[in-house]
Amino acid sequence: MRDAHAKIRGHGSRWRQLLSGPNILSLSRIPLAGITVWLMSQPGGIKSILACATVIVAGLTDFFDGWLARRTQSGEEYSALGMTLDPLADKIFAITLLMGVLAYREFPLWLAGAIVARDLAIMLIGGIWARRNMTIPPSILPGKYYFAAVATALACATLGFADGVRYLTPVIVTLWLWSTARYISLAGVVFDGKEPAPHADTPKHRQLRMIATILVCAGLLVLFVRFVFESLAG
């Protein structure tokens, strides 16, 4: 009887973890992906705007699930479940959205293939990493910039802002190469049984990244303003 009660409590505990606020936010990105693709499939400019807004909402959930987890949850099981659901929801959202923009918008097929291949490779390496080290692979700085660039390009695609996608393509390729090389380097260190060294950041590097980010965003803003005026004129 005690074992039966323990099993019931265990199932209840897992459900409470799954239905916690941060995990619900993570899981919400999966239906948001379907909603975005459906909006893209519908005619009319307002649907494109709503699709872009849905992508922005999904991006906000990606920020707030981690923020909320750090403030409301504790315990290894909560952290392990959240760290599993969060990247899984990200991958499902990204792949679903890529399928949508390939079907209903202009997006380079080769770039979509490169994005998916990288995600699958990282998931594979991450799984091996977790089994060997019993830890979750750490996020890396190039990966954060890469994700931001890809998310921005997908938001541009949902709007039908093809010039924005073309403008961001070389940025994504550069960050793809940088982040992939960094992940390969980390994987080599871990598979040799060593502890990866923390990323060495300097004020000079931060300033260079800030300047590059401002320049990229400024160029994209100019193109977007032109896109808006052309859309209104048309």
N, C-alpha and C positions, 0 to 999 in steps of 0.2 A: 504493500500500500504506500509506504514511504517513497519507493522508487517511482510509483505512478504519479504521486504528487510532485515529485522532483521533475519528472518529465513535463507535467502540465506547466509548472513554474518556468521550466526552461523554454518551452514553446512561447509562453506569454512574454518572457523577457526578450526573446528574439523579435516578436511582433512589436513590442514597445520600442526596441531599437530601430526596427525598420520604419516605423511610423513616427519617429521623432522629427522635429522641425527641420533640422539640417538635411536629413535623408529624404524627406518629402520634397524639399527644394531641389535636391539632386535629381530625384526621379521625375520631377515635373518637366525637366528638359526633354524627356522622351516624347510625351504627348505634344509639347511645344514644337518639336521637330515636325510631327505630322501636320499640325495646324499651319505651320509656315509653308510646307510644301503644298497643302491644299489652297492656301491663299495665293500662292504663285501660279497655280493652275487656273485661277479665275481671271477673266478679263477685267480691265479697268485699273486706272492709276491708283485709286484708293486702296485696292487690294494689295498692290505692291508696297504702298506705304505701311499698311498693316502688317505685311510679311516682314518688312524691315524692323518694325517696332517689336514684333515677336522675337526676332533674333536678339534685339537689345535686351528684352526682358529675360531671355535665356542667359545672356551674358551676366546680367545682374544676379540671377540665381546662383551662377557659378561663383560669384564673389561672396554673396551673403550666406551660402551654406557653410563655407569655411569659417566665416566671421561668427556665425551663430554657434557653430560647433565648439569653437574655442571658448565661448562664454557660457554655454549651457550644459555641455556634456563632459563626462569624465569616465575614466575606465578604459582598459585596453580594448574590450570588445566593441565599445562604441566607436573608438578611433579606427579599429581595423575594418569595421563594416563601412564606415563613412569613407575611408580611403579606398575601399573597393568600389563602392557605388559611384563616387564622384567621377573618377576617370572613365568608368564604364559608361555612365550617362553622357559624358563628353564625347566619347567615341561614337556612340549610337547617334547622338545629335548631329555630329559633324558628317558622318557617312550618309545619314538620311538627307541632310540638307544638300550635300554634294550631289546626290542622286536627283534632288529636286531642281537644282540650278542647271544640271546637265540636261534635264528633260525640258525645262521651261524657260531657261535664260541662256545667256552667252557665258560660257566658262570653259577654259582650255581643258580638254580631256586629259592631256598628258600631265597637267598640273594636278588635277583631281586624283589621277592615279598615283602620283608621287606623294600626295598628302596621305592617301589611304595606306600606301605601302609603308610609309614611315610610321604611322600609328600602329599598324600591325606588328612591325618589327620591334617597336618599343614595348608593346604589350608582351611579346615573346621574351625579349631580354629581361623585362621587368619580372615576369613569372620565374625565370631561372634565377634572377637575383634574389627574389623573395625566398625561394626554396633553399638557396645556399646560405643566406644571411639572416633569414627569419625577420627581415625588415622590408619596408616599402622603399623602392628607389627614390632618392631625393629629386625634387624638381630642380631644374637648372635655369640660369638666367637667360641663355639664348632661347630656350624653349618657351619662356614666358613671352618674349618679343615675337617669336614665331607664331604662337597661338593668337596673339593680338592682331598680327598682320593677316592671318588666315581668316579670323572672325570678321575683320573689317572688309576683306575682299568678298566674303560671302554676303555680308550686309549690302555691299554695293551691288552684287549680282541680283539679290532679291528685288532691288529697286529698278533693275534694268540699266544700271549705271555702268555700262561696259567699259568706258574710258577709265573708270576707277579701278576695275579689275585688271586692265592692261597695265595701268600705272603701278599697281602694287605687285604685279607678277615678278619683276626682278628683285623686289624687296623680299618677297616670300622665298624665292630661290636662294638668295644669299643667306637668309636666316635658316632655311632648310639645311643647307650645307654646313653652316656653323653649328647648329644645334645637333645635327646628326653626327658630325665629327666629335663633338663633345661627349655624346652618349656612347659612341664607340670607344673613346678613350676611357671613360668611366667603366664600361663593361670589361675592357681588358684588364684594368687594375683590379676589379672585384674578382674576376675569374682567376687571377693569379693569387688570390687569397689575401690581398692587401686592402687596407682601409683607404677609400678615396679621400684625397686632400680637399679641404674646403676651397670654394672659389675665391681667388685673391682679387678683390676689387680695390680700385684706387680712386681718389677724387678726379684724377685726369680722365680715367675711363668713364666715370659717371658723367662728366662734362661732355665728353665726346658723344656718348649715347644720347644725352639730352639734346645736343645740337642736331644730331642726325634725326632724331624723332621729330623735332620741331620743323626741320626742313621737309621731311616726308609728309607730315600733316599739313603744312602750308601748301605744298604742291597739290595734295589731294583736295584741299579746301577750294583752291582756285578752280580745279576741274569740276568740282561739285557745284559751285556757284554758276559756272557756265552751263552745266547740265540742267540746273533748275530753270535758268532763264530760257534756254532752248525748249524745255518742256512746256513752259508757260506760253511761249511764243507759238509753239506748234499746236 
